Amino acid sequence: MEEKRLFDILKLYLEKYPNQDVALARKERNGWRKYSIQEYVEITNNLSYALIKLGIKKNDKVGIICGNRPEWNMLDMATMQVGAISVPIYPTISKDDYRYIINDCGVKLVVLEGSAVLQKIESIKSEAPTLEAIYAIDTKCDYPTFNELVELGKENQNPEELKKREDSIDEKECATIIYTSGTTGNPKGVMLSHFNIMSQIHNLKQTPSPWSKKAFSFLPICHAYERMLVFLYQYLGMSVYYAESLATIASDLKDVQPTMMSAVPRLLEKIYTKVKQSGKNNKGIKKIIFLWALNLAERYKIDPCNRTWLYNQKLKIADALVYKKIRQTLGAENFDIVVSGAASIQPNIASFFSAIKMPIYEGYGMTECSPVIAVSCNLPHGREIGTVGFALPGVEVKIAENKEIICRGHNVMMGYYNQPELTKEVIDEDGWLHTGDLGEINEYGQVRITGRLKNLFKTSLGKYINPDVIEGKFAESGFIENIVVLGENQKYAGAIIVPDFAFLKTWCQKHEIPFTTPKEMINNADVKRRYAEEIKKINQNFGDTEKIKRYELIADEWSVNNGILTPTLKVKRNVVKETYKDLIEMMYKD
């Protein structure tokens, strides 16, 4: 069969891998709850029958508000099978955002998880006239449950109607509306067709090795990046294991021993820092060997042509003495690919993971592009640290006069829901989507991201500064958790810095400095002196106008829950500027 619609993936999976014992799995208190492909298809079809029974018609909107779990996939597939439009919604947004999204696209039915989400939905229910039904997953409440929805389908099976619905769906029709977590204004509903996302899958299916059969997922599946990858995993017949929570990733990885996963640079940076620190805690010859191996890994070149025979021999020794133990500690003994996206990864960290046999494949895109524009691959020059590889086949990429990356092709969205004028602002008359990212294309055709167009600013002296480049360099420091570079219309660049307090605590212990609270530590004279040294050292990488002249250490935690980080852990610059407005004003007072 030819797969053109997203729900066709499920039929292909059942046809090609009918004996797959673990199609989906999630860590729960009593161990892993595993679903075979047979069970996955059965529950999905029962959910489709239930939606039909409840009066869900073609193009009706069904909202899914829960974390990563098999029920998410079942609801997603069931919704699309009946011709309705799946609307994934983050479980961490405000009640105002829930009100806006539900009313903007007219969500008719919501399936949610968690009492906090339920409270928010209940608080805006009277203001959402299209919302007719609420179902809950593993949440004690007065609303019907997910299991009751499945039972409703079992009692009202209607395969003829389901087949009729499926046959009526064209690949160019809208499959999902994904609301972007923009830093300002209301979220925008990105309409993606079956064709948009299936084209991505057909262009990426050769990237994983044939032996790669076990995927691990912890990034939010309601984000276009992770969702597309999970569709790819299913297309390839891979088992998808969902982490119990972000806090259990380390232990879950050891349990699963996956061959593939996606990550964001911030997580990889944290793992790298932890590994580096643990190795530095060794004594004598063990410490010397570790530091030698670490230095070797950070100089790793992906293209074998760029590695000498002698380097490769050293690499083998380092693997036997150091890297193998690191993989065992991380639960990463058999990795094929780690896909890194959502932000640029520091070259030394990409080299490190690739050297220890956790190969980093960088990807680049945005929700409006389904989401991939370019990605590393196994073709000649297809992977090079510092680039995001080639544009996908069928996707054109070029650099506009203002250095902005623009693209067009099968990945470009249908448009923003109910916002034709806003759509015209990002997709021009010739079909080019303007990404807002700055970049370049090298001699091999590899795409390199250099920053965000809207992040560029000019100092009062008329000098342009690209804060993304500066922040990227500072992020290499183990002392720094997050940083935002400022200075628009000011004489010099400044920064708001959140220390990595776990790293700082270790440093304090080593130097016999009592560690009390984050708030007290950022005012500790020894700590302030050490950060001044760190800033001065990193500043040497920049010209005078780019150097951080003033900065403030912040004891606050920046997270998704408090609205400062996006679900892919990128900092919302505008939120930081507003939150610390008074502090920033003080910083620039002469």
PyMOL commands that set and color helices and strands:
alter all, ss='L'
color gray80, all
select helices_A, chain A and resi 8-16+37-53+70-81+95-105+115-127+146-155+159-167+194-204+224-235+246-256+265-280+284-298+304-306+309-330+347-355+367-369+420-426+453-455+467-474+501-510+518-521+525-539+544-546+573-579+581-587
alter helices_A, ss='H'
color red, helices_A
select strands_A, chain A and resi 24-28+31-35+61-65+85-88+107-113+133-137+174-179+189-193+214-217+239-242+260-263+337-340+360-365+372-375+390-391+395-399+404-409+415-416+433-441+447-452+457-458+464-465+480-486+493-499+548-553
alter strands_A, ss='S'
color yellow, strands_A
deselect
rebuild
show_as cartoon
